[in-house]
């Protein structure tokens, strides 16, 4: 496999609602920013991958078809990837493989999503309709008819973990992470919740959405786009000679999806108190990069729900399973701690435009590696029922 | 017995009228077109038909067992075992008792099509096999209690449950649900199938309120004043007004210090001195000071921190008792304080 570099990244601002723009223009804005950031022309790009989570959010089946021409890839291949919440990370995985295999040298990897066009005319509110749209991700025979949905499903995993590890995922530890990510988001010019201050106390007093998850522990719904430019090592060198800018390298990728049905045998079924997909994906990515989790200095986590993000960090090996409170109580991820987590504010405060959220995470890690002269970062994506999809991608800045 | 009553798949109130609205933002005026992504279905139940027919016609459950690895899966979500070279699995009936795989969760904010059903509990059950073992997979079910609104503490990991069936069934997962065995008689646990109508469902209200002491009466007086003030603040806040949109309820509040009622209507909140003759919802709480703490938080802002949990928490932990499992009035009220802070109607640490 060949080395793969990321040459540029382009973000739109994250907003809960872009009535001013369709997903076509959001896509174009992201791509335009990315090619300018990379210092290339779109005509040089040979192929593209478009991460779009959900046709219903875009109000169009094969929504990526409109991109051809708009993002400048006419008569070139553009592959759409849709893999639940992990769509963005899986789209990156596809782009990575298309270059690493030797087929292409310069690619566009784009993620875009609308969401808040969905509207419940009975409740006169968008949110129940957005939650319903995501709820269509559950199987139509056994689980969806019971009202299974994203928060319910992740709450099952969180609750099962707490059954297994009583006292871990303590409310105060969770609340302090929310407060921390809110502070981080204030340094992200594209963050949806820029200018907002949420305190740990507010979190503890916010209402439940699904017991045991509180409203201020959940990610937001976002509309936006992020585009990345991937290049082969040889192409990266050529572009660098032109722009003088060091690329960021992808040195490890890992992905795993757990089974849909729940049981006790982890080799056969989803074990409810684990997010084993995150464990497997991270292990594979680190092995490929020839690193351990202790070498990672910055992680952009897919924090769909804060307690889930704590379990994910334990699955990655940052702390042992059952000791996720240490992330806060030992200061591991807090200000001045040894590990920087979600400097973008994550999906709770930065934004969660599903098809591109993991690309926002990538934009953020690239920024941190460069700004703080760090070497190794990690991107994480999760999604689908019971957090069963997991992707981990190791990024490296070569001094 | 198949269900007789005709029920539309979705509420017709969810369907928009054709039309285009214009919204104004800092960047100009933009159009929004009312529409639906409309696809009606006659949805294939295929290989699961036998399972759902068994639920509908016999009130019995079965799984599939692999002759190779001997794993028993319930529901029978596949016919061939991929771990054993896709060997065909065989049908095997299971008992209608089992144990919770984990503590169930309680949905407070639901998707559109389930929003009238909150709060509801869902959890996974390992079902007992005929030889007294457990199935290898756990099946998602609604979990219910005979003792009022579903709340934490009723179920935990390993709680023994009985699967009960609705009297009128049409062959779907909502035809069955779990109840803790501890809430049933031995005879009920032994009966198969156990029907919903054969279970004694406790009344949701009926809390003992105790004596209306002077302290409680004084507290209630302040509750009414503060509730009225909250109503006035809602009218000044676009976000809080939106929180009450498309909702009309008359609610009687019974406390140990007396009763009053309030009305949510036309995006407004107003207090009435007396109890309502025809209340849509009755909320009972022994100590009016519980409501007072929430109202102080809501109307005074957050300068001195929080004195109360969210109302939803108070329902979930059983402090506030509702006479029916309809939580939406409570969750809507719970959104109001943050909206007031964000719209700077009260001081606090909302959006600056």
Interface residues (C-beta under 8 A of the other chain):
Chain A: X19 X20 X56 X59 X117 X119 X120 X121 X122 X123 X124 X125 X127 X128 X129 X131 X132 X134 X135 X140 X141 X142 X143 X145 X146 X147 X148 X149 X151 X152 X155 X156 X159 X160 X162 X163 X195 X196 X197 X198 X199 X201 X202 X204 X205 X206 X207 X208 X209 X210 X211 X212 X215 X260 X261 X262 X263 X264 X265 X268 X269 X272 X273
Chain B: X11 X13 X14 X15 X16 X23 X25 X27 X28 X30 X32 X34 X35 X37 X43 X45 X48 X71 X73 X75 X77 X83 X101 X102 X103 X104 X105 X106 X107 X108 X109 X110 X111 X112 X113 X114 X115 X117 X120 X122 X123 X124 X136 X137 X138 X139 X140 X141 X142 X152 X156 X157 X172 X173 X174 X242 X245 X246 X247 X297 X302 X305 X306 X308 X309 X310 X311 X312 X313 X316 X331 X334 X335 X338 X349 X350 X351 X352
